[in-house]
Amino acid sequence: MLAGMALGRHPAMITGGDMTALFSASTAKADVTVDDFSSQPDGMIWIPSGTFRMGSDKHYPEEAPAHRVTVDGFWMDRYPVTNRQFREFVRATKHITVAEITPDPKDYPGMLPHMIYAGSLMFLPPNHPVNLRDFSQWWTFAKGAQWRHPYGPGSNIRGLDDHPVVHVAFSDALAYAKWAGKDLPTEAEWEFAARGGLDDAEFAWGDEFTPAGRHMANTWQGEFPRQNANADGFERTSPVSAFPPNGYELHDMIGNVWEWTADWYSPKHQADAAKACCIPKNPRGGREDNSYDPRTTNVKIPQKVIKGGSHLCAPNYCRRYRPAARHAEPVDTSTSHLGFRCIRREASDAS
């Protein structure tokens, strides 16, 4: 997340790291089975069951090793959850998001009293060159930033009804999903759906990032984090239908905002099964007690997997605008480039 590195809920939790990646490409069709399924829920797309190669051996180390997995069919939201939809949820339930609640000091040992306030992480581009290892140069924990005020107390979401809701922590996304009679996808379900029927393709639409010069997702063009050329037409988030859908008719699986999954984070994938008969079916991620960030020993906040990259992903910094890309996100964290979408299973067993 955060163009490549995880953050905690407060500035005291910011850490840094090096970001590099190499690209290589091949394209093939995933093994897909057309299933029998019930009538279509509103705004959802049926994703047929199939076997595909999850992860990548060509990019960031946490994406490896690539391995075969099988998922059952499921329904998935065509778009990320929008501000309009989240507003309906809040009106119906009176839900208060994590970003609107003052943190409990007991959860953040050593935090200074003046740093304890409600807010969320907000991207603030610098106007000068910065060290890309120090992303505190372009991220700030903004008092009063939340889903209604994505850029701080003076901002609002007027005119952004069809943009993805942001500044939602994991518990906020899960609460919405349960209210809607849905769930959050596992990492395997999310990645399978994002590939749109393409197996081992670099991107959700094939192996070329901008085929015939066309932008296929809302990402960053220019020198991140200070110069965004906006060649795709958007400075920050975009309407959820602004870019072409993938092969399953799903929009925004890549770029715009990162998306929560239901799985606990682990720093690598499991290797391929020894025998073809033993390909994992509907796999889950790591264990909660192994998901903590080892760099923050004084704070124990478990992490979930997020997928898809965002409008802040750039060639010179965070090349995570690919289905295989993944990152860790503390469950207490919300940001200005992180949202979610829901799924519905015929027989739900993921949580």
LUMROTOR-299165 format. One record per residue (C-alpha): z, y, x; residue in three letters. Coordinates in steps of 0.2 Angstrom, whole numbers, padded with zeros to 4 digits, always signed. Layout:
ZYXALA/...
REM end
This chain:
+0000+0000+0000MET/+0001+0019+0005LEU/-0016+0017+0013ALA/-0010+0002+0023GLY/+0009+0001+0025MET/+0024-0002+0013ALA/+0037+0011+0009LEU/+0054+0011+0001GLY/+0059+0022-0013ARG/+0065+0036-0002HIS/+0059+0045+0014PRO/+0072+0036+0024ALA/+0063+0020+0021MET/+0046+0025+0029ILE/+0040+0015+0043THR/+0023+0015+0052GLY/+0010+0003+0060GLY/-0007+0001+0067ASP/-0022-0002+0055MET/-0038-0010+0061THR/-0051-0022+0053ALA/-0067-0031+0057LEU/-0080-0034+0044PHE/-0091-0049+0042SER/-0100-0055+0026ALA/-0107-0071+0017SER/-0110-0073-0002THR/-0109-0088-0013ALA/-0104-0092-0031LYS/-0087-0099-0035ALA/-0085-0115-0043ASP/-0083-0110-0061VAL/-0080-0120-0077THR/-0084-0113-0094VAL/-0069-0116-0105ASP/-0066-0117-0123ASP/-0055-0102-0128PHE/-0048-0093-0143SER/-0054-0077-0151SER/-0054-0062-0139GLN/-0039-0051-0138PRO/-0043-0032-0140ASP/-0049-0025-0123GLY/-0047-0041-0114MET/-0060-0052-0105ILE/-0060-0071-0104TRP/-0059-0077-0085ILE/-0065-0095-0085PRO/-0056-0108-0074SER/-0062-0111-0057GLY/-0060-0115-0039THR/-0063-0102-0026PHE/-0059-0098-0008ARG/-0044-0086-0008MET/-0040-0074+0006GLY/-0050-0070+0022SER/-0050-0075+0040ASP/-0060-0059+0045LYS/-0048-0045+0042HIS/-0030-0041+0041TYR/-0018-0055+0047PRO/-0009-0056+0030GLU/-0025-0061+0022GLU/-0026-0077+0032ALA/-0029-0092+0031PRO/-0043-0092+0019ALA/-0040-0108+0008HIS/-0046-0116-0008ARG/-0036-0114-0024VAL/-0039-0117-0043THR/-0034-0107-0057VAL/-0034-0110-0076ASP/-0044-0099-0087GLY/-0035-0083-0094PHE/-0038-0066-0103TRP/-0037-0051-0092MET/-0037-0032-0097ASP/-0055-0025-0094ARG/-0047-0009-0086TYR/-0030-0004-0078PRO/-0017+0002-0090VAL/-0021+0020-0094THR/-0010+0035-0097ASN/-0014+0034-0115ARG/-0009+0016-0117GLN/+0007+0019-0107PHE/+0012+0034-0118ARG/+0011+0023-0133GLU/+0022+0010-0125PHE/+0035+0024-0120VAL/+0035+0031-0138ARG/+0037+0014-0145ALA/+0051+0008-0134THR/+0059+0024-0126LYS/+0057+0016-0109HIS/+0062+0027-0094ILE/+0053+0023-0078THR/+0062+0019-0062VAL/+0055+0036-0055ALA/+0065+0045-0068GLU/+0081+0037-0064ILE/+0093+0044-0050THR/+0095+0029-0038PRO/+0112+0021-0035ASP/+0118+0025-0017PRO/+0125+0008-0016LYS/+0107+0001-0015ASP/+0102+0012+0000TYR/+0116+0012+0013PRO/+0116+0026+0025GLY/+0106+0038+0014MET/+0111+0056+0015LEU/+0118+0063-0002PRO/+0105+0077-0003HIS/+0091+0063-0003MET/+0098+0055-0018ILE/+0087+0061-0033TYR/+0075+0054-0046ALA/+0057+0055-0040GLY/+0042+0045-0033SER/+0030+0044-0018LEU/+0016+0057-0018MET/+0001+0059-0007PHE/+0000+0076+0001LEU/-0015+0078+0012PRO/-0012+0087+0029PRO/-0023+0102+0034ASN/-0024+0097+0052HIS/-0026+0081+0062PRO/-0012+0069+0062VAL/-0006+0053+0071ASN/-0012+0039+0059LEU/+0003+0028+0064ARG/+0015+0041+0056ASP/+0011+0041+0037PHE/+0026+0052+0034SER/+0013+0066+0038GLN/+0004+0063+0022TRP/+0017+0055+0010TRP/+0032+0063+0003THR/+0046+0058-0009PHE/+0043+0071-0022ALA/+0058+0076-0034LYS/+0052+0075-0052GLY/+0036+0066-0048ALA/+0033+0052-0062GLN/+0020+0046-0073TRP/+0019+0062-0084ARG/+0019+0073-0068HIS/+0009+0063-0055PRO/+0009+0078-0043TYR/+0026+0084-0045GLY/+0035+0094-0059PRO/+0022+0107-0061GLY/+0008+0094-0064SER/+0004+0085-0080ASN/-0008+0072-0087ILE/-0018+0083-0099ARG/-0036+0077-0098GLY/-0031+0061-0089LEU/-0029+0049-0104ASP/-0042+0038-0098ASP/-0035+0038-0080HIS/-0024+0024-0074PRO/-0005+0027-0076VAL/+0003+0029-0059VAL/+0021+0031-0053HIS/+0026+0014-0061VAL/+0038+0002-0052ALA/+0037-0017-0054PHE/+0050-0017-0068SER/+0040-0003-0077ASP/+0024-0013-0076ALA/+0033-0029-0082LEU/+0041-0021-0096ALA/+0025-0014-0103TYR/+0017-0031-0101ALA/+0031-0040-0111LYS/+0030-0026-0124TRP/+0011-0029-0126ALA/+0013-0048-0127GLY/+0005-0051-0110LYS/+0010-0054-0092ASP/+0006-0048-0075LEU/-0007-0059-0065PRO/-0002-0070-0050THR/-0011-0065-0034GLU/-0023-0080-0036ALA/-0027-0075-0054GLU/-0030-0057-0049TRP/-0041-0061-0034GLU/-0051-0074-0043PHE/-0055-0061-0057ALA/-0058-0048-0044ALA/-0072-0058-0036ARG/-0082-0059-0052GLY/-0089-0076-0048GLY/-0093-0072-0030LEU/-0085-0083-0017ASP/-0083-0077+0001ASP/-0092-0060-0003ALA/-0085-0045+0006GLU/-0083-0035-0009PHE/-0081-0037-0028ALA/-0100-0034-0030TRP/-0107-0042-0015GLY/-0108-0039+0004ASP/-0114-0021+0005GLU/-0101-0008+0002PHE/-0113+0005-0005THR/-0129-0004-0011PRO/-0144+0007-0011ALA/-0131+0021-0007GLY/-0122+0019-0024ARG/-0103+0020-0024HIS/-0096+0005-0033MET/-0077+0010-0032ALA/-0066+0025-0030ASN/-0062+0026-0012THR/-0060+0039+0002TRP/-0075+0046+0011GLN/-0072+0056+0026GLY/-0058+0057+0039GLU/-0042+0051+0031PHE/-0030+0058+0027PRO/-0036+0076+0029ARG/-0054+0077+0024GLN/-0061+0069+0008ASN/-0079+0072+0006ALA/-0078+0066-0012ASN/-0095+0058-0011ALA/-0090+0046-0025ASP/-0086+0061-0036GLY/-0067+0060-0037PHE/-0053+0068-0026GLU/-0039+0057-0033ARG/-0039+0045-0048THR/-0054+0043-0059SER/-0057+0037-0077PRO/-0056+0018-0078VAL/-0074+0016-0083SER/-0081+0028-0070ALA/-0088+0014-0059PHE/-0098-0002-0063PRO/-0089-0018-0068PRO/-0089-0034-0058ASN/-0097-0050-0063GLY/-0084-0053-0076TYR/-0086-0036-0084GLU/-0069-0030-0076LEU/-0068-0012-0071HIS/-0058-0005-0056ASP/-0053-0021-0048MET/-0057-0012-0032ILE/-0051+0006-0028GLY/-0044+0019-0039ASN/-0026+0012-0039VAL/-0018-0003-0032TRP/-0012-0015-0044GLU/+0005-0025-0046TRP/+0005-0044-0046THR/+0019-0056-0051ALA/+0020-0064-0035ASP/+0033-0062-0021TRP/+0025-0057-0005TYR/+0024-0068+0010SER/+0016-0063+0027PRO/+0002-0076+0026LYS/-0006-0088+0015HIS/-0004-0107+0015GLN/-0017-0117+0024ALA/-0030-0128+0015ASP/-0024-0144+0008ALA/-0027-0159+0019ALA/-0037-0168+0005LYS/-0049-0161-0007ALA/-0040-0169-0021CYS/-0025-0159-0017CYS/-0031-0141-0019ILE/-0017-0131-0026PRO/-0018-0126-0045LYS/-0011-0110-0051ASN/-0002-0107-0035PRO/+0012-0094-0034ARG/+0017-0083-0019GLY/+0031-0084-0007GLY/+0050-0084-0011ARG/+0060-0069-0016GLU/+0072-0072-0002ASP/+0058-0072+0011ASN/+0049-0056+0004SER/+0061-0043+0012TYR/+0054-0031+0025ASP/+0062-0037+0041PRO/+0061-0019+0048ARG/+0073-0012+0035THR/+0088-0023+0038THR/+0100-0011+0030ASN/+0091-0011+0013VAL/+0087-0028+0004LYS/+0073-0024-0008ILE/+0062-0038-0012PRO/+0043-0036-0011GLN/+0029-0041-0023LYS/+0010-0042-0019VAL/-0001-0028-0023ILE/-0020-0029-0024LYS/-0036-0020-0024GLY/-0034-0005-0013GLY/-0035+0013-0020SER/-0044+0030-0019HIS/-0035+0033-0003LEU/-0043+0018+0006CYS/-0054+0024+0020ALA/-0065+0016+0033PRO/-0055+0024+0047ASN/-0038+0018+0041TYR/-0036+0006+0026CYS/-0050-0006+0023ARG/-0042-0014+0009ARG/-0055-0011-0004TYR/-0059-0030-0005ARG/-0053-0044-0016PRO/-0045-0053-0002ALA/-0035-0038+0003ALA/-0016-0039-0001ARG/-0001-0029+0003HIS/+0018-0029+0001ALA/+0027-0017-0011GLU/+0045-0015-0013PRO/+0049-0018-0032VAL/+0059-0001-0033ASP/+0044+0009-0026THR/+0032+0019-0037SER/+0018+0030-0030THR/+0004+0041-0035SER/-0009+0028-0031HIS/-0002+0012-0039LEU/-0004+0005-0056GLY/-0007-0012-0065PHE/-0016-0022-0078ARG/-0011-0037-0088CYS/-0017-0054-0092ILE/-0013-0067-0106ARG/-0013-0085-0103ARG/-0016-0099-0116GLU/+0000-0107-0110ALA/+0011-0094-0099SER/+0021-0101-0085ASP/+0021-0087-0073ALA/+0034-0074-0071SER/
REM end
